[in-house]
């Protein structure tokens, strides 16, 4: 983390400048057997494309609210950083009726239809695959995002002191996310660059977001993000910790 890093998007830019090729997010879904590993560069490319979708196609502006009805998933992490890049508020598990845009996984589409603004659906299939048939009333993220630009520049500079994240009813500015993630990293066992944290925590709490994204990003570490980890036996978890060279866990 650099002294000039005031938003999560700043943290990602610093990580890209420091070592673009290192792993940042390794994702497992233990219900499907999926594993995907994203380097800093690959993750940042997804973030740029998603931010361009938000700003260019969906006309999102700083202060707009994006309800993220998504589980702990690598694409959720991408959306959180894309929201930070544009300056919109990422409202995790937020009320679609109060949102300007809703981003939904396949299990929350009915609830997401309450949003009167733009609706984006994520199939959450391996390799970022699309829906076999686009849900009625939604745009399919996997269809819309590939054609977006690989570089992003906000139309309006992002103010780090403005609201950036809402989770479990608590609102954080971008600067608060960065400061709190950096302050809590040592308590999670993240000791600096190279630290690798395995998280089985949900993204619907600050603790889950901090362990599963923000603290590793703030310290030059990486995260092994595990969805449905409870389906894995302890021996299998121990083997994953060893094979992924995990230094600390949050479960």
Helices and strands as residue ranges (DSSP letters): H 8-18, E 23-29, E 34-39, H 40-52, I 53-57, E 65-69, H 74-86, E 89-92, G 96-98, E 101-104, H 109-112, E 118-121, G 126-128, E 139-140, H 141-144, E 163-167, E 170-173, H 174-185, G 186-188, E 196-199, H 206-209, I 210-214, H 215-219, E 222-227, G 229-231, H 234-243, E 248-250
